[in-house]
Amino acid sequence: MSKRYIDLNCDMGESFGVYKLGMDEEVIKLISSANVACGFHGGDPNVMDRTVAMAKEYGVGIGVHMGFPDLLGFGRRNMDIAREDLMNLIIYQIGALDAFCRKHGTVIQHVKPHGNMNNMADTDEEMAENIVDAILAVLPDVPIFVKPNSQLHRVAEAKGLPFVLELFPDRAYNNDLTLVSRRQPGAVVKDPEVAAERAVRMVTEGRVTSITGDTLEVRGETICVHGDTPTALEIVRRIREKFDRQGIVVAPISQWWKSNKRCSC
């Protein structure tokens, strides 16, 4: 029987100046890919530098986690940004992380929009096109993490940008596979055991239970845990323990994903 691989990603480098967010130094030892904040929703040059260095040390794939220019709202507020402005904001953040990757002798593995930039692209085709076009302009061969069946997924596939399907065991799902708004009770799954069980079911059965109790069919190649969830470290630990017992191999997408690539670009 061939091995079953999965990528386990987490948002990293979201501290800013004297304000510390997340437990990056511990979490990074347990994941396979890091989504690195680039100074707009979180992070700063020093934090980016340290995060890239840690990722290289532990063999963790590095991703651009570009967000809206919204430090106060942590990138979790909708913003109406013109196409050229949004594309250049994205390209700017890609360039910043690429510079630190060059400094440490490594490369960008993937790209992933943060927060409401990502959520808006679930249903907003124009937003999705602007994101995809920005990436195609500078990193046309680097995959983007997308939610299955989102507009971002559809646009990436249509435009020939490589994509990796992403699942969220620490977030509640609506029946259309969008994530439940954080404003609603139960939107964030904080119980490590529950989140870990959801992760295993997603990978082994291709199913998840929605916020209304319905069973949804899902498929994905990377599992996300949000770094700012208070129980993130324990969630990642429990997921790793359960994956190990199931014989599921956690590895960066750069090591195995291309052979399973869904995009024929």
Backbone as CSV, one residue per row, in Angstrom:
resi,resn,N_x,N_y,N_z,CA_x,CA_y,CA_z,C_x,C_y,C_z
1,MET,0.843,-1.194,0.000,0.000,0.000,0.000,0.883,1.249,0.000
2,SER,0.581,2.199,-0.903,1.372,3.418,-0.970,1.080,4.299,0.236
3,LYS,2.050,5.121,0.571,1.894,5.999,1.716,0.895,7.110,1.414
4,ARG,0.183,7.541,2.446,-0.727,8.677,2.328,-0.011,9.901,2.894
5,TYR,0.133,10.929,2.055,0.813,12.147,2.461,-0.190,13.278,2.682
6,ILE,0.163,14.159,3.588,-0.608,15.379,3.813,0.348,16.473,4.261
7,ASP,0.042,17.683,3.870,0.787,18.854,4.348,0.032,19.443,5.533
8,LEU,0.755,19.873,6.540,0.157,20.505,7.721,0.715,21.922,7.824
9,ASN,-0.133,22.909,7.555,0.351,24.289,7.543,-0.214,25.100,8.691
10,CYS,0.505,26.137,9.059,0.081,27.016,10.155,0.540,28.436,9.850
11,ASP,-0.269,29.409,10.260,0.092,30.807,10.097,1.190,31.169,11.091
12,MET,2.228,31.836,10.599,3.422,32.123,11.402,3.851,33.574,11.212
13,GLY,4.697,34.028,12.121,5.315,35.339,11.968,4.340,36.487,12.073
14,GLU,3.297,36.329,12.890,2.279,37.371,12.986,2.494,38.324,14.160
15,SER,3.589,38.138,14.904,3.935,39.102,15.944,4.353,40.417,15.288
16,PHE,4.313,41.492,16.074,4.633,42.806,15.514,5.301,43.652,16.590
17,GLY,6.562,44.012,16.341,7.289,44.822,17.325,7.337,44.115,18.665
18,VAL,6.862,44.780,19.718,6.881,44.189,21.060,5.671,43.295,21.316
19,TYR,4.753,43.205,20.358,3.533,42.423,20.541,3.731,41.016,19.983
20,LYS,3.656,40.014,20.858,3.896,38.628,20.454,2.573,37.902,20.253
21,LEU,2.471,37.198,19.141,1.262,36.439,18.825,1.658,35.029,18.419
22,GLY,0.998,34.051,19.018,1.268,32.668,18.665,2.488,32.107,19.379
23,MET,2.688,30.802,19.176,3.807,30.075,19.789,4.674,29.471,18.688
24,ASP,5.161,30.359,17.835,5.851,29.927,16.622,7.019,28.987,16.888
25,GLU,7.788,29.277,17.930,9.006,28.490,18.180,8.693,27.031,18.483
26,GLU,7.529,26.745,19.036,7.135,25.369,19.329,6.349,24.746,18.180
27,VAL,5.423,25.511,17.618,4.574,24.983,16.552,5.388,24.591,15.327
28,ILE,6.408,25.365,14.997,7.153,25.138,13.758,7.867,23.784,13.752
29,LYS,8.086,23.209,14.927,8.720,21.893,15.014,7.769,20.769,14.610
30,LEU,6.476,21.068,14.530,5.465,20.040,14.327,4.761,20.128,12.979
31,ILE,4.946,21.223,12.253,4.236,21.420,10.989,5.167,21.157,9.815
32,SER,4.597,21.207,8.605,5.423,21.007,7.417,5.466,22.239,6.513
33,SER,4.523,23.162,6.685,4.524,24.404,5.908,4.110,25.574,6.789
34,ALA,4.754,26.723,6.579,4.468,27.933,7.353,3.980,29.033,6.423
35,ASN,2.856,29.648,6.790,2.340,30.800,6.062,2.847,32.047,6.780
36,VAL,3.766,32.747,6.162,4.494,33.819,6.853,3.868,35.184,6.561
37,ALA,3.429,35.868,7.622,2.877,37.215,7.488,3.945,38.154,6.952
38,CYS,3.518,39.119,6.137,4.470,39.967,5.424,4.358,41.445,5.771
39,GLY,3.849,41.743,6.977,3.882,43.107,7.470,2.622,43.919,7.271
40,PHE,1.603,43.358,6.612,0.390,44.134,6.360,-0.708,43.827,7.378
41,HIS,-1.040,42.555,7.586,-2.005,42.217,8.644,-1.291,41.880,9.948
42,GLY,-0.021,41.551,9.855,0.805,41.190,10.994,2.236,41.018,10.521
43,GLY,3.135,40.844,11.482,4.530,40.658,11.129,5.252,41.972,10.887
44,ASP,6.574,41.899,10.913,7.419,43.040,10.579,8.737,42.470,10.049
45,PRO,9.658,43.296,9.564,10.888,42.754,8.971,11.679,41.834,9.895
46,ASN,11.806,42.187,11.163,12.564,41.330,12.077,11.862,39.993,12.299
47,VAL,10.559,40.039,12.443,9.798,38.805,12.643,9.875,37.929,11.393
48,MET,9.760,38.531,10.223,9.876,37.770,8.978,11.239,37.087,8.883
49,ASP,12.279,37.831,9.218,13.635,37.290,9.172,13.771,36.070,10.074
50,ARG,13.300,36.186,11.317,13.401,35.072,12.265,12.547,33.879,11.833
51,THR,11.375,34.149,11.287,10.473,33.069,10.897,11.038,32.279,9.728
52,VAL,11.585,32.963,8.744,12.194,32.273,7.606,13.387,31.441,8.061
53,ALA,14.181,31.991,8.960,15.333,31.251,9.473,14.894,29.984,10.202
54,MET,13.830,30.079,11.021,13.326,28.903,11.726,12.776,27.864,10.758
55,ALA,12.047,28.330,9.756,11.466,27.401,8.783,12.561,26.615,8.068
56,LYS,13.610,27.301,7.681,14.711,26.593,7.026,15.350,25.596,7.975
57,GLU,15.551,25.990,9.233,16.184,25.107,10.212,15.414,23.801,10.378
58,TYR,14.095,23.870,10.367,13.277,22.679,10.620,12.741,22.033,9.342
59,GLY,13.207,22.484,8.180,12.780,21.870,6.930,11.326,22.122,6.596
60,VAL,10.822,23.276,6.987,9.418,23.631,6.791,9.275,24.494,5.537
61,GLY,8.299,24.152,4.682,8.056,24.939,3.483,7.565,26.330,3.831
62,ILE,7.969,27.323,3.050,7.668,28.730,3.338,6.648,29.261,2.349
63,GLY,5.595,29.876,2.906,4.556,30.449,2.058,4.345,31.919,2.325
64,VAL,3.976,32.648,1.282,3.623,34.064,1.409,2.202,34.146,1.953
65,HIS,2.029,34.751,3.112,0.702,34.918,3.705,0.343,36.390,3.600
66,MET,-0.046,36.793,2.404,-0.308,38.217,2.166,-1.700,38.587,2.644
67,GLY,-1.797,39.774,3.235,-3.061,40.212,3.785,-3.382,41.642,3.423
68,PHE,-4.580,42.072,3.809,-4.970,43.464,3.627,-4.103,44.371,4.507
69,PRO,-3.941,45.651,4.123,-3.191,46.600,4.957,-4.046,46.999,6.159
70,ASP,-4.100,46.132,7.161,-5.060,46.272,8.250,-4.491,45.677,9.538
71,LEU,-3.440,46.297,10.069,-2.853,45.813,11.315,-3.853,45.875,12.462
72,LEU,-4.632,46.941,12.525,-5.565,47.111,13.631,-6.617,46.000,13.648
73,GLY,-7.100,45.637,12.485,-8.120,44.586,12.395,-7.563,43.223,12.089
74,PHE,-6.233,43.088,12.075,-5.559,41.824,11.809,-5.992,41.224,10.467
75,GLY,-6.315,42.081,9.520,-6.660,41.604,8.186,-7.981,40.871,8.114
76,ARG,-8.790,40.993,9.155,-10.050,40.245,9.191,-11.262,41.168,9.022
77,ARG,-11.060,42.249,8.263,-12.156,43.124,7.884,-12.162,43.232,6.368
78,ASN,-13.356,43.239,5.774,-13.460,43.392,4.334,-12.949,44.766,3.912
79,MET,-12.264,44.801,2.764,-11.767,46.063,2.234,-12.065,46.133,0.749
80,ASP,-12.445,47.313,0.288,-12.718,47.561,-1.126,-11.488,48.229,-1.717
81,ILE,-10.679,47.439,-2.429,-9.402,47.930,-2.954,-9.393,47.766,-4.471
82,ALA,-9.020,48.813,-5.183,-8.972,48.782,-6.642,-7.990,47.710,-7.127
83,ARG,-8.242,47.191,-8.315,-7.456,46.080,-8.860,-5.951,46.349,-8.836
84,GLU,-5.516,47.484,-9.387,-4.078,47.765,-9.438,-3.487,47.866,-8.043
85,ASP,-4.199,48.519,-7.136,-3.713,48.659,-5.772,-3.573,47.301,-5.099
86,LEU,-4.603,46.451,-5.240,-4.560,45.139,-4.602,-3.444,44.280,-5.179
87,MET,-3.319,44.272,-6.500,-2.269,43.462,-7.120,-0.887,43.903,-6.646
88,ASN,-0.672,45.205,-6.572,0.642,45.682,-6.151,0.889,45.454,-4.662
89,LEU,-0.167,45.500,-3.841,-0.020,45.152,-2.431,0.431,43.697,-2.282
90,ILE,-0.126,42.829,-3.105,0.234,41.412,-3.065,1.660,41.209,-3.560
91,ILE,1.991,41.820,-4.687,3.336,41.676,-5.254,4.389,42.231,-4.293
92,TYR,4.077,43.333,-3.632,4.982,43.930,-2.648,5.292,42.942,-1.532
93,GLN,4.262,42.268,-1.033,4.454,41.317,0.063,5.223,40.090,-0.397
94,ILE,4.950,39.639,-1.612,5.719,38.521,-2.169,7.192,38.896,-2.250
95,GLY,7.465,40.098,-2.737,8.851,40.542,-2.873,9.573,40.634,-1.544
96,ALA,8.870,41.086,-0.507,9.489,41.198,0.811,9.895,39.830,1.342
97,LEU,8.985,38.853,1.244,9.325,37.519,1.755,10.394,36.863,0.901
98,ASP,10.346,37.091,-0.404,11.359,36.520,-1.288,12.754,37.017,-0.915
99,ALA,12.856,38.280,-0.510,14.162,38.827,-0.130,14.717,38.103,1.093
100,PHE,13.872,37.822,2.085,14.349,37.106,3.269,14.651,35.642,2.943
101,CYS,13.905,35.061,2.022,14.236,33.700,1.587,15.613,33.674,0.931
102,ARG,15.885,34.661,0.102,17.198,34.741,-0.546,18.306,34.906,0.499
103,LYS,18.052,35.721,1.489,19.045,35.928,2.543,19.417,34.613,3.212
104,HIS,18.426,33.753,3.436,18.651,32.504,4.159,18.838,31.301,3.238
105,GLY,18.984,31.544,1.954,19.280,30.462,1.016,18.145,29.478,0.835
106,THR,16.916,29.976,0.805,15.761,29.108,0.597,14.809,29.784,-0.388
107,VAL,13.636,29.179,-0.614,12.720,29.694,-1.634,11.280,29.699,-1.110
108,ILE,10.436,30.437,-1.799,9.001,30.429,-1.516,8.391,29.150,-2.075
109,GLN,7.692,28.413,-1.232,7.066,27.152,-1.649,5.640,27.351,-2.149
110,HIS,4.890,28.273,-1.494,3.480,28.448,-1.832,3.031,29.854,-1.491
111,VAL,1.806,30.172,-1.881,1.196,31.471,-1.594,-0.186,31.204,-1.010
112,LYS,-0.567,32.009,0.001,-1.880,31.844,0.609,-2.407,33.194,1.099
113,PRO,-3.540,33.656,0.569,-4.123,34.893,1.084,-4.548,34.716,2.535
114,HIS,-4.454,35.799,3.293,-4.818,35.763,4.703,-6.224,36.316,4.933
115,GLY,-6.862,35.834,5.981,-8.054,36.449,6.546,-9.137,36.765,5.539
116,ASN,-9.598,38.016,5.565,-10.731,38.380,4.728,-10.373,38.568,3.269
117,MET,-9.098,38.722,2.938,-8.718,38.673,1.530,-9.067,37.293,0.979
118,ASN,-8.756,36.274,1.764,-9.060,34.899,1.384,-10.565,34.656,1.396
119,ASN,-11.224,35.079,2.468,-12.659,34.826,2.597,-13.470,35.535,1.517
120,MET,-13.101,36.763,1.181,-13.815,37.476,0.123,-13.670,36.768,-1.221
121,ALA,-12.500,36.151,-1.434,-12.253,35.446,-2.693,-12.999,34.115,-2.782
122,ASP,-13.686,33.728,-1.707,-14.534,32.539,-1.781,-15.663,32.756,-2.776
123,THR,-16.242,33.958,-2.755,-17.440,34.224,-3.551,-17.287,35.393,-4.515
124,ASP,-16.254,36.206,-4.357,-16.047,37.399,-5.185,-15.077,37.059,-6.318
125,GLU,-15.621,36.884,-7.520,-14.783,36.471,-8.647,-13.743,37.525,-9.001
126,GLU,-14.109,38.797,-8.912,-13.153,39.863,-9.229,-11.980,39.847,-8.249
127,MET,-12.266,39.672,-6.966,-11.206,39.571,-5.972,-10.301,38.385,-6.273
128,ALA,-10.905,37.262,-6.596,-10.123,36.067,-6.904,-9.231,36.288,-8.130
129,GLU,-9.767,36.932,-9.149,-8.971,37.193,-10.357,-7.802,38.116,-10.057
130,ASN,-8.020,39.132,-9.244,-6.938,40.061,-8.912,-5.823,39.353,-8.145
131,ILE,-6.197,38.472,-7.222,-5.205,37.716,-6.459,-4.412,36.801,-7.388
132,VAL,-5.102,36.054,-8.213,-4.440,35.103,-9.106,-3.558,35.831,-10.117
133,ASP,-4.037,36.926,-10.679,-3.243,37.669,-11.663,-1.976,38.245,-11.042
134,ALA,-2.057,38.684,-9.785,-0.865,39.211,-9.110,0.185,38.120,-8.950
135,ILE,-0.243,36.935,-8.565,0.702,35.828,-8.383,1.279,35.396,-9.726
136,LEU,0.431,35.305,-10.735,0.911,34.908,-12.066,1.957,35.885,-12.598
137,ALA,1.868,37.157,-12.200,2.805,38.169,-12.697,4.224,37.954,-12.189
138,VAL,4.374,37.303,-11.009,5.713,37.188,-10.423,6.097,35.763,-10.007
139,LEU,5.102,34.910,-9.698,5.392,33.539,-9.264,4.460,32.554,-9.987
140,PRO,4.531,32.501,-11.315,3.545,31.711,-12.067,3.612,30.212,-11.839
141,ASP,4.716,29.716,-11.304,4.869,28.275,-11.093,4.708,27.870,-9.631
142,VAL,4.391,28.827,-8.770,4.258,28.553,-7.337,2.778,28.357,-7.008
143,PRO,2.412,27.258,-6.347,0.997,26.990,-6.087,0.394,27.890,-5.029
144,ILE,-0.901,28.122,-5.181,-1.679,28.863,-4.203,-2.549,27.891,-3.424
145,PHE,-2.683,28.101,-2.122,-3.589,27.308,-1.297,-4.996,27.877,-1.462
146,VAL,-5.955,27.008,-1.788,-7.329,27.460,-2.030,-8.318,26.543,-1.319
147,LYS,-9.472,27.112,-0.943,-10.559,26.306,-0.417,-11.266,25.612,-1.583
148,PRO,-11.566,24.337,-1.468,-12.257,23.639,-2.552,-13.572,24.324,-2.921
149,ASN,-13.807,24.445,-4.228,-15.050,24.987,-4.789,-15.237,26.482,-4.584
150,SER,-14.218,27.166,-4.078,-14.297,28.620,-3.947,-14.036,29.278,-5.292
151,GLN,-14.368,30.562,-5.404,-14.020,31.293,-6.624,-12.510,31.318,-6.832
152,LEU,-11.749,31.415,-5.747,-10.295,31.409,-5.871,-9.815,30.095,-6.484
153,HIS,-10.416,29.003,-6.087,-10.113,27.691,-6.659,-10.438,27.687,-8.152
154,ARG,-11.638,28.138,-8.514,-12.082,28.093,-9.908,-11.232,28.992,-10.803
155,VAL,-10.920,30.191,-10.304,-10.139,31.133,-11.106,-8.708,30.633,-11.283
156,ALA,-8.097,30.115,-10.221,-6.740,29.578,-10.337,-6.698,28.467,-11.374
157,GLU,-7.670,27.577,-11.336,-7.708,26.473,-12.301,-7.903,26.996,-13.722
158,ALA,-8.802,27.950,-13.882,-9.090,28.484,-15.212,-7.898,29.225,-15.813
159,LYS,-7.132,29.911,-14.953,-6.012,30.717,-15.442,-4.683,29.953,-15.460
160,GLY,-4.697,28.715,-15.006,-3.485,27.907,-15.075,-2.487,28.136,-13.967
161,LEU,-2.942,28.692,-12.830,-2.055,28.829,-11.674,-2.130,27.542,-10.853
162,PRO,-1.012,26.905,-10.563,-1.064,25.685,-9.744,-1.754,25.958,-8.417
163,PHE,-2.519,24.989,-7.914,-3.243,25.189,-6.668,-3.213,23.931,-5.822
164,VAL,-3.299,24.141,-4.523,-3.355,23.066,-3.535,-4.638,23.257,-2.742
165,LEU,-5.443,22.215,-2.622,-6.711,22.301,-1.908,-6.467,22.242,-0.406
166,GLU,-7.103,23.166,0.314,-6.825,23.349,1.739,-8.069,23.093,2.579
167,LEU,-7.866,22.423,3.724,-8.949,22.114,4.655,-8.629,22.688,6.034
168,PHE,-9.699,22.944,6.830,-9.562,23.662,8.091,-10.249,22.907,9.224
169,PRO,-9.532,22.059,9.929,-10.161,21.322,11.032,-10.488,22.178,12.245
170,ASP,-9.865,23.359,12.359,-10.119,24.217,13.513,-11.150,25.302,13.230
171,ARG,-11.851,25.191,12.091,-12.897,26.134,11.743,-14.171,25.394,11.360
172,ALA,-15.312,25.971,11.720,-16.601,25.392,11.351,-16.926,25.735,9.902
173,TYR,-17.611,24.802,9.228,-17.984,24.971,7.827,-19.476,25.245,7.681
174,ASN,-19.804,26.110,6.725,-21.173,26.210,6.244,-21.418,25.083,5.246
175,ASN,-22.669,24.883,4.860,-22.985,23.785,3.947,-22.459,23.995,2.534
176,ASP,-22.088,25.241,2.180,-21.511,25.501,0.857,-19.991,25.426,0.878
177,LEU,-19.422,24.907,1.975,-17.976,24.724,2.172,-17.225,26.021,2.458
178,THR,-17.945,27.137,2.630,-17.284,28.339,3.128,-17.132,28.210,4.642
179,LEU,-16.232,28.999,5.212,-16.025,28.965,6.655,-17.047,29.857,7.366
180,VAL,-17.520,29.392,8.501,-18.466,30.170,9.301,-17.779,31.445,9.788
181,SER,-18.476,32.559,9.704,-17.923,33.835,10.150,-17.481,33.755,11.606
182,ARG,-16.334,34.349,11.885,-15.819,34.359,13.254,-16.745,35.130,14.206
183,ARG,-17.672,35.882,13.667,-18.618,36.601,14.522,-19.671,35.669,15.115
184,GLN,-19.792,34.468,14.537,-20.821,33.542,14.995,-20.264,32.579,16.042
185,PRO,-21.063,32.207,17.025,-20.627,31.221,18.027,-20.282,29.890,17.365
186,GLY,-19.204,29.275,17.831,-18.807,27.978,17.301,-18.006,28.025,16.020
187,ALA,-17.654,29.233,15.554,-16.918,29.348,14.291,-15.506,28.778,14.390
188,VAL,-14.888,28.903,15.580,-13.528,28.410,15.796,-13.588,27.171,16.687
189,VAL,-12.980,26.090,16.224,-12.923,24.849,16.993,-11.681,24.905,17.867
190,LYS,-11.855,25.088,19.170,-10.729,25.288,20.074,-10.323,24.011,20.811
191,ASP,-11.197,23.027,20.862,-10.900,21.775,21.557,-9.917,20.958,20.732
192,PRO,-8.699,20.716,21.222,-7.684,19.996,20.438,-8.139,18.615,19.975
193,GLU,-8.842,17.887,20.835,-9.283,16.545,20.468,-10.302,16.600,19.336
194,VAL,-11.250,17.517,19.422,-12.256,17.652,18.366,-11.610,18.056,17.049
195,ALA,-10.717,19.047,17.093,-10.049,19.499,15.873,-9.224,18.381,15.241
196,ALA,-8.528,17.608,16.080,-7.706,16.513,15.568,-8.561,15.414,14.939
197,GLU,-9.685,15.096,15.563,-10.588,14.095,14.996,-11.143,14.574,13.659
198,ARG,-11.458,15.845,13.566,-11.939,16.402,12.293,-10.864,16.290,11.218
199,ALA,-9.613,16.566,11.592,-8.519,16.476,10.626,-8.372,15.062,10.091
200,VAL,-8.414,14.077,10.987,-8.277,12.682,10.562,-9.429,12.286,9.645
201,ARG,-10.631,12.681,9.995,-11.791,12.325,9.171,-11.706,12.976,7.796
202,MET,-11.245,14.219,7.748,-11.085,14.899,6.468,-10.138,14.141,5.545
203,VAL,-9.027,13.672,6.115,-7.997,13.029,5.304,-8.374,11.593,4.950
204,THR,-8.896,10.837,5.914,-9.147,9.415,5.684,-10.504,9.136,5.042
205,GLU,-11.523,9.961,5.351,-12.864,9.718,4.819,-13.301,10.741,3.777
206,GLY,-12.629,11.887,3.747,-13.067,12.946,2.839,-14.384,13.556,3.250
207,ARG,-14.621,13.649,4.570,-15.882,14.185,5.076,-15.634,15.112,6.260
208,VAL,-16.588,16.029,6.471,-16.578,16.904,7.634,-18.018,17.233,7.975
209,THR,-18.287,17.463,9.250,-19.623,17.840,9.692,-19.749,19.354,9.710
210,SER,-20.800,19.883,9.071,-20.995,21.325,8.985,-21.550,21.873,10.294
211,ILE,-21.676,23.196,10.377,-22.185,23.865,11.566,-23.635,23.464,11.850
212,THR,-24.352,23.005,10.805,-25.748,22.588,10.979,-25.881,21.090,11.216
213,GLY,-24.736,20.390,11.290,-24.772,18.963,11.556,-24.837,18.083,10.332
214,ASP,-24.767,18.682,9.146,-24.795,17.905,7.910,-23.400,17.385,7.571
215,THR,-23.344,16.249,6.898,-22.074,15.676,6.461,-21.734,16.190,5.072
216,LEU,-20.562,16.779,4.935,-20.108,17.345,3.669,-18.953,16.527,3.110
217,GLU,-18.910,16.409,1.797,-17.785,15.768,1.122,-16.687,16.815,0.911
218,VAL,-15.457,16.490,1.300,-14.339,17.412,1.135,-13.124,16.665,0.596
219,ARG,-12.233,17.394,-0.023,-10.958,16.813,-0.435,-9.885,17.894,-0.290
220,GLY,-8.708,17.477,0.082,-7.655,18.458,0.264,-6.293,17.806,0.376
221,GLU,-5.272,18.626,0.173,-3.893,18.164,0.221,-3.096,18.836,1.327
222,THR,-3.684,19.871,1.925,-3.032,20.532,3.052,-4.075,20.852,4.105
223,ILE,-3.673,20.704,5.363,-4.517,20.962,6.518,-3.979,22.205,7.230
224,CYS,-4.883,23.141,7.559,-4.455,24.382,8.218,-4.884,24.430,9.669
225,VAL,-3.982,24.898,10.530,-4.307,25.272,11.902,-3.935,26.737,12.062
226,HIS,-4.852,27.542,12.569,-4.598,28.978,12.712,-3.702,29.244,13.918
227,GLY,-2.609,29.926,13.683,-1.608,30.130,14.722,-2.068,30.992,15.875
228,ASP,-3.091,31.843,15.658,-3.537,32.722,16.736,-4.647,32.100,17.582
229,THR,-5.062,30.861,17.258,-5.994,30.152,18.121,-5.263,29.819,19.426
230,PRO,-5.846,30.112,20.586,-5.135,29.910,21.860,-4.632,28.480,22.061
231,THR,-5.334,27.498,21.520,-4.952,26.093,21.701,-4.218,25.533,20.491
232,ALA,-3.681,26.407,19.636,-3.073,25.960,18.382,-1.982,24.914,18.592
233,LEU,-1.106,25.136,19.560,0.003,24.217,19.780,-0.517,22.822,20.123
234,GLU,-1.486,22.741,21.026,-2.018,21.441,21.412,-2.818,20.811,20.272
235,ILE,-3.491,21.627,19.474,-4.201,21.086,18.310,-3.218,20.422,17.354
236,VAL,-2.124,21.109,17.056,-1.120,20.547,16.140,-0.529,19.266,16.716
237,ARG,-0.242,19.253,18.013,0.300,18.043,18.640,-0.652,16.864,18.499
238,ARG,-1.930,17.112,18.766,-2.914,16.029,18.694,-3.086,15.550,17.254
239,ILE,-3.086,16.463,16.311,-3.188,16.061,14.906,-2.010,15.179,14.521
240,ARG,-0.804,15.591,14.888,0.378,14.788,14.557,0.293,13.407,15.183
241,GLU,-0.129,13.332,16.433,-0.244,12.031,17.105,-1.230,11.122,16.372
242,LYS,-2.379,11.663,16.003,-3.398,10.864,15.329,-2.967,10.493,13.911
243,PHE,-2.320,11.411,13.213,-1.815,11.087,11.878,-0.766,9.976,11.953
244,ASP,0.117,10.057,12.937,1.151,9.024,13.086,0.520,7.657,13.313
245,ARG,-0.520,7.602,14.138,-1.183,6.327,14.405,-1.891,5.781,13.162
246,GLN,-2.332,6.688,12.295,-3.020,6.281,11.071,-2.048,5.991,9.931
247,GLY,-0.759,6.233,10.156,0.227,6.041,9.097,0.210,7.134,8.046
248,ILE,-0.334,8.293,8.404,-0.382,9.434,7.486,0.914,10.230,7.634
249,VAL,1.615,10.430,6.540,2.913,11.089,6.559,2.730,12.591,6.362
250,VAL,3.204,13.387,7.319,3.162,14.846,7.214,4.447,15.326,6.565
251,ALA,4.333,16.007,5.436,5.505,16.474,4.701,5.147,17.707,3.887
252,PRO,6.112,18.617,3.663,5.843,19.801,2.845,5.375,19.399,1.453
253,ILE,4.510,20.204,0.857,4.015,19.879,-0.479,5.141,19.807,-1.502
254,SER,6.236,20.530,-1.254,7.363,20.507,-2.191,7.985,19.124,-2.317
255,GLN,7.732,18.243,-1.359,8.340,16.913,-1.369,7.487,15.843,-2.054
256,TRP,6.180,16.096,-2.238,5.334,15.025,-2.759,4.190,15.474,-3.650
257,TRP,3.819,16.733,-3.594,2.570,17.167,-4.205,2.582,17.158,-5.726
258,LYS,3.704,17.469,-6.354,3.728,17.596,-7.807,3.268,16.328,-8.527
259,SER,3.555,15.182,-7.952,3.125,13.947,-8.600,1.617,13.778,-8.575
260,ASN,0.946,14.513,-7.659,-0.507,14.450,-7.549,-1.173,15.740,-8.031
261,LYS,-0.405,16.603,-8.705,-0.882,17.945,-9.054,-2.147,17.863,-9.909
262,ARG,-3.148,18.647,-9.499,-4.426,18.620,-10.210,-4.456,19.614,-11.379
263,CYS,-3.579,20.593,-11.315,-3.576,21.605,-12.369,-2.678,21.146,-13.509
264,SER,-3.161,21.172,-14.723,-2.404,20.678,-15.870,-1.718,21.822,-16.617
265,CYS,-1.248,22.827,-15.831,-0.624,23.967,-16.479,0.841,23.688,-16.770
